[in-house]
Amino acid sequence: MARIEAKSISQYPWYIRWFFRRQQRKYGRVLAPSLLWGRLPGPFLGMLASLGFFQRQSFPAGAALRSLVSIRIAQLNGCYFCVDLNSYNFLLAAGAAQKAAAVERWRESKLYSERERAALQYAEAMTERCASVGDRDIESLKQHFSDDEITAITAWIAFQNMSAKFNAALGAEEYGFCRLQRTV
């Protein structure tokens, strides 16, 4: 249960309510993080604009890779809403339920490519020990990604950490987008 109760929908600004209506049509309800972020309309709109840029097809890091690292970031931050939604997004982008379910044990699993492993390793490093990310981490990425892709992955990981930490701290509930069995 969210640690901050949602306000009455009528108390949110009209442009936030418009977004809520769109979300309700798409998902069947307004999602918990939106109700929380909606309390801060300006930052919420900025976050939505950033998300729109990240989700463009021209963005240097593809949807499947973004969703895969997002699942791991969410796990590390304890954001079950994010694990749920990003697993669902990964299934839409890659159709690989086994991979989505095994992300927590990616090191032991044979499901992941070297490219995916490099991105997951970097996501963990940025999430758990960002101050000590160094040349070695970037050199490892350069074996699989261009400089533009590394910059894009870094931006996405930072964005996802902000989102997951916000949602986890305030107790945003998962919605049930993706119920997966855990596998190794």
N, C-alpha and C positions, 0 to 999 in steps of 0.2 A: 504494500500500500504506500502511496506517495506520502512523504513526510510533510508536505505542504498541500493543503487542500486546494482544489480548483475553485476559482471564483465562479459565480454564476456566468454563463456564457454572455449574457447581456451586459456584463461589466467590462468585457474586453472591448477594445476599439473596433469599429466597424470593419476595418481592413484585416484585422486578426480574425474576426468572426467569419469573414469571407473565406479566409484560408481554412478555418475549421470546417466550414460547409464542404469545401472541396475534399478535405481529408475524410470527412464522414462518408461522402459518396464513394471514395476509393476504398476505405478500410472498414466501413460500417460503424465507425465511431471516431471521435477525436482522440488521438493518442496522448498518453500521459505526458511525454516530454513537451508536446506542443502547448498543453495547458499550463505547464510550468514556465516554459520560455515565453509564452504569451503575456505573462505578467511584466515582461520587459520588452515592449513592442519594438523599439529601435534595434536593440541587439538581436532580437528574434528575426526581424526582417533582414538584417545583415547576415545572419547565419544562413537564412534561406537563400539569399543571393549567392553566398559562397558555395552552398551545396549545389545550386544550379550550375555554377561554373565547373565544379568538380565532376558533375554528371554528364557533361557534354561529351559527345562521341569523339571530339577532337582532343579531349584531355589526354595527356601522354600516358597515364596509367589506366588500363582498361577496367571495366566494371567488375569482372571476375576477380582480378587481382586485388582491387580495392575492397571488395566484399570479403575476400579471404583474410586479408590482414586486419580488417575491421572486426571480424569474429574474434581473432586472437587478442586484439586490443581490448575488446569488451570483456573477454574472459579475465584478463589480467586486472582490469579495473572493477570487476564485479558488477558490470552493467548487464543484467539479464534481459532487459528490454533490447539492448543493442545486439546481444548474442542472437536473440530470436529474430529480429528484423534483418540483421546482416546475413544470417544463415538462409533466410528466405530470399534475400537479394542474390546470394551466391547461387542458390538453386535456379533462380530465374536466369542468371548470366551464364552459368556453367553446367547446370543440370547434374551436378555431382554430389549426391546426398552423402556418400561415404566420406568424401573429402570434407564436407561441411561438418560432419559429426566427429571427425578425427583431428580437428585442428589443434586441440589441446595437447595432443601427442604427435605433432608433426615430425619431431626429430626421429621417432621410432618407426613411423609409418613410411611405407614405400609408395604411397599415393601421390606424393608431391614431387614436382620437377625441381631441378637445381635452382631455377629462376624463382620459383615460389618459395623455396627454402631460404634463399637469400633475402627475399622481401619479408618473410616471417621473422627471420633472425633480426633484421633491422628494426622491424616493428617492436619486437620485444626489447631491443636495446634502447630505443627511443622512449618506450613506455616505462621501463624499469630503471634505467640509469642514463638518462639523456645527457647529463653533464659529462659523462665519460665516453660518449660516442666520439670516435676519432677517425684518423686517416685509414686505419685498418678496416673499419666498418664500411667506409665509402669505397675503398679499393675492392672489397668483396662484392659490393653491388655493381661496380663497373665491369665485372666479368659478365654481367647479364643485362645491364641497363645502360642506356645513354645518359648523358648528363641531364638532359631535359626530363627523362623518366625518373631519375633519382630525385631531382628537385620536386617533381610532381608527387612521388611517393612520400617524400618527407613532408610536404604540405598536407597531404591526405592523412598521414599518421598523426600529425599535430592536431588537425581538425577533429579527427576521431577521438583522440585523447581528451580534448576539451569536452566534446559531446558526452562521451562515456563517463567521465568524471562527474559532470553536472548531473546526469541522469542517475548514476549510482548514489551520489551523495544525497539526492533528494528522493530516492526510492521510486523512480519511475517504473511502473509495473510492466511486465512483459504482456504481450497481447495474444500470443499463441499462433503466430504466423507460421512457425516451422517447428514441429515436434519431431525431433530426430532421435534415433537410438544412438548411443555412444558406441564407437568402434575404434579399433586401433589400426 
